[in-house]
Amino acid sequence: MLDCKQSSQLISQSLDRSLTLRERFALQLHLIICEYCKRFSQQVQTLRIALKQMVNSIENNSMIEMSSAAKKRIADLVEANHSQT
């Protein structure tokens, strides 16, 4: 059984890679019994969604006076930095 530290590490790693079947099962089992880690997992997913929405907003905002190439470079950098963390 995973402890909270291991669970939070797997939650973070799941943003960068696919977890193995064994890791997913162990994490889900821990999330069933640990409200704190479940809340952390939900918060991480909420932040990921918000970041993607922010990137889309930058790319599609006609009020920002930048070339579409510059907007795309910024969005790509944000996404790349997100993937590294």
Secondary structure, 3 states (H helix, E strand, C coil): CCCHHHHHHHHHHCCCCCCCHHHHHHHHHHHHHCHHHHHHHHHHHHHHHHHHHHHHHHHHCCCCCCCHHHHHHHHHHHHHHHHHC
